[in-house]
Amino acid sequence: MKKITIKDIATEAEVSISTVSFVINDKGEKMGISPAVIKKVQQVAEKLNYRPSMIATSLRTGKTRSIGLIVEDISNQFFADLARVIEEEARNIDYRVFYCSTGGNDERSEELIHSLLQANVDGFIITPTQNIESSIDLLLRLKKPVVLIDRYFAGQNVSHVVMDNYEASNSAAKFLINKGRKNIAIVNITSEMIQMKSREDGCRDALKEAGLYNDSLVLHMEYNSTEETRVAAIVSFLEKNPQIDAVLFLTNYMGLAGLQAFKKVGKTIPDDVSVISFDDHDSFKLHTPKITVISQPINDIAVKSIQLLLSQMTNMEKFEIEKSLKKGELIVRESV
């Protein structure tokens, strides 16, 4: 398909190339071009499906109308759904999104940030890995618009949008307690990231308050472990602690491994063990029985992150840093 140029628009609209250039660069009125001609050029540009060159626009305005989105794992359904809504919101304000996945790797995160800086993206939405606080500080020093999502660094003064992980896990644990469960296990990854610590803190505090906390019923696994390793670790954990009657999985990929582990040890959900997992997943809806989850407010997080980023991209000098906490939802299904 032939690429449409401003010469094509000028020919179709029967005006000069310079007139088209002024109109598509929002200088028509300033250059004394009549409203009728401006409208005609805009209509022809739309009819011909004209798309301005990103490089040319960048050279002219210093802006690329692009956003760098860095998440932990785009194949994880939570991040995939979040990215989809962010892209929709960005499209509504005529921005494109570049996706990147870190795999939870600090070195990869730093590489991606520098690559996107070289690509001159107008702003960053980042799910930070554990040790990239200095890279975020660099973006702030460079006065680059940046919003953190899903997690943040407690001592860093940067806008972020996250779920209230403590409240969500605390409520989930209390739900299990109110259902009469006495030996409630917690399965988490080994992490110093604030969202994972908050989830575990919420569970632990609810259990301690009820006099049910047992440190031996807490399992930690490495983030980068394989699914096979996770399943094996959970099987071993269940076999060592046969009294477990409920499990809170603090990520969906650990919850998915847990479902396989229950099958291997012959535990029936919810008769033998109740299950709640963070972050919904299609497999949880299709599983028999359907799995109760703590669902993150994906739409709220995505919309708010774009709003905060746009406020910075519009006026980097006057925007106000905002730390937004969104409430999760306990979706009760058949596993409790």
C-alpha positions in Angstrom: 0.0 0.0 0.0 1.3 3.4 -1.0 2.3 5.7 1.9 0.2 8.8 1.9 2.1 12.1 1.9 1.2 15.7 2.3 1.6 16.1 -1.4 -1.3 13.6 -1.9 -3.4 15.6 0.5 -2.6 18.9 -1.3 -3.5 17.4 -4.7 -6.8 16.0 -3.4 -7.8 19.2 -1.5 -6.6 21.4 -4.3 -4.4 23.5 -2.1 -0.6 24.1 -1.8 1.7 21.7 0.1 2.6 24.4 2.5 -1.0 24.9 3.4 -1.4 21.2 4.2 1.8 21.4 6.2 0.5 24.3 8.3 -2.8 22.6 8.9 -1.6 19.2 10.0 1.0 20.9 12.3 -1.8 22.9 13.9 -0.6 26.2 12.5 -3.3 26.9 10.0 -5.2 29.5 12.0 -1.9 31.3 13.0 -0.9 31.4 9.3 -4.2 33.0 8.3 -5.7 30.0 6.6 -9.5 30.1 6.5 -11.6 27.8 8.7 -13.2 26.3 5.6 -9.8 25.4 4.1 -8.5 24.0 7.4 -11.6 21.8 7.6 -11.3 20.6 4.0 -7.6 19.6 4.5 -8.5 17.8 7.7 -11.3 15.9 6.0 -9.1 14.9 3.1 -6.3 13.8 5.5 -8.8 11.6 7.3 -10.3 10.2 4.1 -6.8 9.2 2.8 -6.0 7.8 6.3 -2.9 10.0 6.5 -0.5 9.2 9.4 2.3 11.7 10.1 5.9 10.3 10.3 6.8 9.6 13.9 10.4 10.7 13.3 9.4 13.9 11.5 6.9 14.7 14.3 9.6 14.0 16.9 12.1 16.3 15.2 9.6 19.1 14.9 8.0 18.9 18.4 10.5 17.0 20.5 7.7 14.5 21.2 7.1 11.0 19.8 3.6 10.6 21.3 4.8 7.3 22.6 4.8 5.7 26.1 7.2 3.0 27.4 5.4 0.4 29.4 7.7 -1.9 31.4 6.0 -4.8 33.2 7.3 -7.9 34.9 5.9 -10.5 32.5 3.6 -9.7 29.6 2.6 -13.4 29.4 1.1 -13.3 32.9 -2.6 -12.6 32.5 -2.6 -9.8 35.1 0.0 -7.8 33.2 -1.4 -8.7 29.8 -4.8 -7.4 30.9 -3.3 -4.3 32.4 -1.3 -3.6 29.3 -4.3 -4.0 27.1 -6.3 -1.4 29.1 -3.3 1.0 29.2 -2.9 0.7 25.4 -6.6 1.5 25.0 -6.4 4.5 27.3 -3.2 5.7 25.5 -4.9 5.3 22.1 -7.7 7.6 23.3 -5.2 10.4 23.7 -3.4 9.5 20.5 -0.4 7.9 22.1 1.2 4.5 21.1 2.6 2.1 23.7 5.9 0.2 23.5 5.7 -3.0 25.6 8.6 -4.5 27.4 9.0 -7.4 29.9 11.7 -7.6 32.6 11.2 -11.2 33.8 11.8 -9.8 37.2 15.5 -9.2 36.3 17.1 -5.9 37.5 19.7 -5.8 34.7 17.1 -6.3 32.1 15.0 -3.5 33.6 17.9 -1.1 33.5 18.6 -2.0 29.9 15.0 -1.4 28.9 14.8 1.9 30.6 18.0 3.1 28.8 16.7 1.7 25.5 13.4 3.6 25.8 15.3 6.7 26.8 17.2 6.4 23.5 13.9 5.9 21.7 12.8 9.2 23.2 9.5 8.0 24.6 7.5 10.8 26.2 6.8 8.9 29.4 7.3 5.7 31.3 4.9 3.4 33.1 6.9 0.9 35.1 6.4 -2.2 37.2 9.8 -1.9 39.0 12.0 -4.8 39.8 13.6 -5.1 43.3 16.8 -3.1 42.8 16.2 -0.5 40.1 15.4 2.4 42.4 18.5 4.2 41.1 17.2 3.9 37.5 14.0 5.5 38.6 16.0 8.2 40.3 17.8 8.8 37.0 14.5 9.3 35.1 13.4 11.8 37.8 16.7 13.7 37.5 16.2 13.8 33.7 12.7 15.2 34.4 11.1 12.3 32.5 7.4 11.7 33.2 7.2 8.4 35.1 4.5 6.5 37.0 5.0 3.2 38.9 2.3 0.6 38.9 1.7 -2.6 41.0 4.6 -1.8 43.3 6.8 1.1 44.4 9.7 2.1 46.6 8.6 3.4 50.0 11.3 6.1 50.2 11.0 7.4 46.6 8.9 10.5 45.8 7.3 9.4 42.5 3.7 9.0 41.4 2.4 5.4 41.7 -0.8 3.4 41.4 -1.2 0.2 43.3 -3.8 -2.0 44.9 -4.1 -1.9 48.7 -2.4 -5.3 49.0 -2.4 -5.3 52.8 -6.1 -4.8 53.1 -6.9 -7.3 50.3 -4.9 -10.1 51.9 -6.1 -9.3 55.4 -9.7 -9.5 54.3 -9.1 -12.7 52.5 -7.5 -14.3 55.5 -10.4 -13.2 57.7 -12.8 -14.6 55.2 -11.2 -18.0 55.6 -11.1 -17.7 59.4 -14.9 -16.8 59.4 -15.4 -20.0 57.3 -14.0 -22.0 60.2 -10.5 -22.8 58.7 -7.9 -23.3 61.5 -4.7 -24.3 59.7 -4.3 -21.6 57.1 -1.1 -21.7 55.0 0.5 -18.8 53.1 2.5 -19.4 49.9 4.6 -16.5 48.7 7.8 -15.7 46.7 11.0 -14.7 48.4 10.9 -11.0 47.7 11.6 -7.6 49.4 9.2 -5.9 47.0 6.7 -3.9 48.9 3.6 -5.5 47.3 4.6 -9.0 48.3 5.6 -8.0 51.8 2.3 -6.2 52.2 0.3 -9.2 51.1 2.1 -11.5 53.6 1.8 -8.9 56.4 -1.9 -8.6 55.8 -2.4 -12.4 56.0 -0.1 -12.8 59.0 -1.8 -10.0 61.0 -5.2 -11.4 60.5 -4.1 -14.9 61.6 -2.2 -13.5 64.6 -5.3 -11.5 65.6 -7.3 -14.8 65.6 -4.6 -16.7 67.4 -4.1 -19.0 64.3 -0.7 -17.9 62.9 1.8 -20.7 62.5 5.2 -19.8 61.0 5.7 -23.4 59.8 2.7 -23.0 57.5 4.4 -20.2 55.5 6.2 -21.4 52.3 8.5 -19.1 50.3 9.7 -19.9 46.8 12.1 -18.2 44.4 10.5 -16.0 41.7 12.6 -17.6 38.9 11.8 -21.2 39.9 10.2 -23.3 37.1 6.6 -24.4 37.3 7.8 -28.0 37.9 9.9 -26.8 40.8 7.0 -24.9 42.3 4.6 -27.8 42.1 7.2 -30.1 43.7 7.8 -27.6 46.5 4.1 -27.3 47.3 3.6 -31.0 47.2 6.4 -31.5 49.7 5.0 -28.6 51.9 1.5 -30.2 51.9 2.9 -33.7 52.7 4.9 -32.2 55.7 1.8 -30.4 56.9 -1.2 -32.6 56.4 -3.3 -30.5 58.8 -3.5 -27.6 56.3 -7.1 -26.9 55.6 -6.7 -23.6 53.6 -4.1 -21.9 51.5 -3.6 -18.3 50.4 -1.5 -18.1 47.3 -0.1 -14.6 46.9 0.4 -14.7 43.1 -1.6 -16.4 40.4 1.3 -18.5 39.0 1.8 -20.0 42.5 -1.9 -20.6 42.7 -1.8 -22.5 39.4 1.1 -24.6 40.6 -0.9 -25.2 43.8 -3.9 -26.7 41.9 -1.5 -29.2 40.3 0.0 -30.0 43.7 -3.4 -30.6 45.3 -4.2 -33.1 42.6 -0.9 -35.0 43.1 -1.4 -35.4 46.9 -5.1 -36.2 46.5 -6.6 -33.2 48.3 -10.0 -32.2 47.2 -11.1 -28.5 47.0 -12.9 -27.3 49.0 -13.7 -30.4 51.1 -10.1 -31.0 52.2 -8.6 -27.6 51.6 -10.0 -24.1 50.8 -8.1 -22.0 48.3 -7.8 -18.3 47.6 -5.3 -16.8 45.1 -4.2 -13.3 44.2 -4.9 -12.1 40.7 -7.6 -13.7 38.6 -6.8 -16.1 35.7 -8.9 -17.8 33.1 -7.8 -21.2 34.5 -9.3 -20.3 37.9 -12.7 -19.7 36.2 -12.5 -22.9 34.2 -11.3 -25.1 37.1 -13.7 -27.4 38.8 -14.5 -26.1 41.4 -14.0 -22.5 40.3 -11.3 -20.8 42.4 -11.9 -17.8 44.7 -9.5 -14.9 44.0 -8.5 -11.5 45.0 -8.9 -9.5 41.8 -6.9 -6.4 41.2 -8.7 -3.3 39.9 -7.1 -3.4 36.5 -9.2 -0.8 34.9 -8.8 1.7 37.8 -5.0 1.1 37.8 -4.6 1.5 34.1 -6.8 4.6 33.7 -5.2 6.3 36.7 -1.7 5.6 35.5 -2.4 7.2 32.2 -4.0 10.2 33.9 -1.0 10.7 36.1 1.4 10.3 33.3 -0.5 12.7 31.0 -0.5 15.4 33.8 3.3 15.1 33.8 3.7 15.1 30.0 1.4 18.1 29.8 3.3 20.2 32.4 6.3 18.6 34.0 7.0 21.7 36.1 3.6 22.0 37.8 2.2 18.5 38.1 1.7 17.1 41.6 3.0 13.7 42.7 0.2 11.4 43.6 0.3 8.1 45.4 -2.9 6.3 44.5 -4.1 3.2 46.4 -6.9 1.2 44.8 -9.1 -1.4 46.5 -9.1 -5.0 45.4 -12.1 -7.3 45.2 -12.6 -10.7 46.8 -14.4 -12.7 44.1 -16.0 -15.6 46.0 -16.4 -18.8 43.9 -16.5 -22.5 44.9 -13.1 -23.1 46.4 -14.0 -22.0 49.9 
